[in-house]
């Protein structure tokens, strides 16, 4: 689960499985780490010289033992930044993931991307300005929330924001499929494919 985020202009990705029904005994027998309340552990890693940190969080209550929430977050880590919680080994992380994400799963996903403004334009001409807004308590619109629908269902939504030197995007989407070894990478690529629809690479002449 050592995702290389930077290659995809990604700064973090979150995969959540909420309140699913599971067998507590089978989970523990499979090696899953289960504690009452919200429990987070961390695992730093590095790919191609870039440091990252993986956060694995479980939310379980002994009062409702058949339901479990699991959250996995991979994010870029600043050099020498301390871990915000206890560190665990990869074996512990893998055992918990295998126990929690067994078979077909439905995940709520959120990925953050950042594209340099000097190299990319957005499909929406931000910032937005209008002389008719003079009476409004703002001067310009620097961010938008955009939604794609498939029939009555939301396929994904994107928050696009322009900062001084970058385009920032938060992509929210769902994933439903059997969870396998390559699934986290496939989920990240799916988010990146959505993000790429909202930016246009500048030509060499434009970047000069």
Secondary structure, DSSP 8 states (H G I E B T S, - for coil): -----GGGTEEEEEEEEEEEE--HHHHHHTT----SEEEEEEEEEEETTEEEEEEEEEEE-GGGTTEEEEEEEEEE--TT---SS-B--HHHHHHHHHHHS-SEEEEEEEEEEEEETTTEEESS--SB--GGGTTSS-S-B-EEEEEEEETTEEEEEEEEEE-SSEEEEEEEEEEEEE--TTHHHHHHHHHHHHHHTTEEE--HHHH-
